[in-house]
Amino acid sequence: MADRSTAAVGVADEGGEAPPAAQQDATPDGTTTDDQDSGTAGDGTPPKDAADSTDKTQDDPAETPTAPLPATEPEPEAQADPEPAADPAADPQPEAESAADPKSEPEPSAAPRAKPKATAPELHSGHRLARRYQLAECVTRVDGFSSWRAVDEKLRRAVGIHLLPAGHPRSRQVLAAARSAALLGDPRFVQVLDAVEEDELVYVIHEWLPDAISLADLLSSGALEPHEAYQMASQVSQGMAAAHREGLAHLRLDPGAVLRTSSGQYRIRGLAVAAALRGLSSERPQRQDTEAIGALLYCALTQRWPYEEDAHGLAGLPKGVGLVAPDQLRAGVHRGMSDVAMRALVNDGATASREEPPCTTPEELAKAIAGIPRIRPPEHPAPVYQPPAFQQPPQPPTGSTRYTVAGPAAAPTAPPPALPGRTGSALKWAVSALLIVAIGLGSWQLADAMKSRENHTPNRPTTSPTAAHNPAPPPAAPLTIAGVKDFDPPPEGNGSETPSQIKNLIDHDPNTTWETSWYARTDLGGLKDGVGVILDLGSDHQVSSVAVDVVGDTDLELWAAPAGTADRPTRLDGFQKVSAGSGDGKVTLKPGSKTTSRYLLVWLTKLPEDSDGRFRGRISEISVTG
């Protein structure tokens, strides 16, 4: 198996592939970005000896020059001669050098000098390839090749281009990989559109996705929701399984190689080509790609890279601890997804939870992910992709406003024709008069109603002395829940219980739920007395009842913090039990005595069985009446 420092699941510090100054980054355009190192030209063109310097950094002996120059090679002016001089008189410069220093004269039996490598033409923004592709911006320059954002002038669309000299030692390998990837045609991959050798250049044309964002950028703002992590791992594993069935491997899967479009689809870029550009290979490509997908799922669930080294903008694991399961590293992680990640990472020494066999191929990993029970989507689904403005039809005109369509061919839409002559003017005046009359009539009726209400004095009902001393309690009214917090107190709990779903309890949507982690038994596996949620009413209120909508037959209790409690309790002994109940559906908990409190605890003590044979509690809505 290839070293993780150059493989897909490896550390992002790619010192083995480029000079130390080169740092890798990812762009949302279908290419992988590496900062330009100090040896490149300032105008965005590769140095003429980039291919030679690349050869010196490769570990594979098959990629090194077969005819190295001797240590006593003449000056560069002599190297430019593609063939050795047959007569000393025909080459005066070496003769002069040998006279000055006899040691510098080549031996008669020395190996023939290698032919100079072809140098690529000077490239810059605005340069055209094949009289069709205009280079716009260089986004990568590393290891003897460069990547560009360009414009296909024939089809008027953005594309990405990988460029390297035809004399580059890996140019043939890149062409073969690009043509093989283009034949796959799977929509889960960024498509290769063309692979050409022309004018001493080899270039690969691929899709450019302006609406996509890389997984690395997504993780910069936090870990993914369980449903989103499920979608990512499912789509990537299924796509790689299809690629391996056709004999194609990636070998460089990392958070920068996975893109998410605004429609929620995940696309993989660099299939076969990214590894060919850097000369990567593996004896077990399926196992390496599977471990890479496991690393992607791990960091999607935890926002941590599953190795000790920091990589791809993510912090690594604590040193000396080893590979910890995601649900043990971060609270609220879906247990099934955590187990699948460990089964994929078992190749690197992880231990699968619940003793399932490890996943060593993308096909096995895709089946394991498909076997996870259904994960509810988040409260706010991903936005639906909208086509660019220049592809949208013009909106229908309203009134006299002129609408335009963005783009070079946009033209103002003419307003609707006005009614002819006096007919149009008369109609406008008639409509205006009717509006004025309607507004005046409504104002008069409203004022008359308010005046009659002020003059009307209701008859006071006679009351008995007993009723005067014991007034009736005010009618029950719903109380506003100012905040809600999951509650899994120590020492049995870890302090958190699915916090990402807690807002579902007060969103007034019965289709969204907050659910607990799963347990092996109905009594929470005998691990703890219960879990629950804390309701913050904002201030002390008298509480008459709490209605809880549960999914499945659940035992639950109502606890209340003492009146005057200013800070939310963090332990169960900060509350007092005031009611209990059970059922499936709406369960109403009514305190047995007068209860005034700001903080209420809905405490689940027995959980219903789920379809997968596990036990977990679910609550869709909670309301409080005072």
Buried (B, 14 or more C-beta within 10 A) or exposed (E): BBEBBBBBBBBBBBBBBBBEEBBBBBBBBBBBBBBBBEBBBEEBBBBBBBBBBBBEBBEEEEBEEEEEBEEEBBEEEBBEBEEEBEEEEEBEEBBEBBEEEEEBBBEEEEEEBBEBBEBBEEBEBEBEBEEBBBBBEBBBBBBBBBBBBBBBEEEEEBBBBBBBBBBBBBBEBBBBBBBBBBEBEBEBBBBBBBBBEEEEBBBBBBBBBEBBBBBBBBBBEEBBBBBBBBBBBBBBBBBBBBBBEEEBBBBBBBBBBBBBBBEBBBBBBBBBBBBBBBBBBBEBBBBBBBBBBBBBBBBBBBBBBBBBBBBBBBEBBEEEEEBBBBBEBBBBBBBBBBBBBBBBBBBBEBEBBEEBEBBBBBBBBBBBBEEBEEBBBBBEEBEEEEEEEEEEEEEEBEEEEEBEBEEEEEEEBEEEEEEEEEEEEEEEEEEEEEEEEEEEEEEEEEEEEEEEEEEEEEEEEEEEEEEEEEEEEEEEEEBEBEEBBBBBBEEEBBEBBBBBBBBBBBEEEEEBBBBBBBBEEBBBBEEBBBBBBBBBBEEBBBBBBBBBBBBBBBBBBBBBBBEEBEEBBEEBEBBBBBBBBEBEEEBBBBBEEEBBBBBBBBBBBBBBEBEEEBBBBBBBBBBBBB
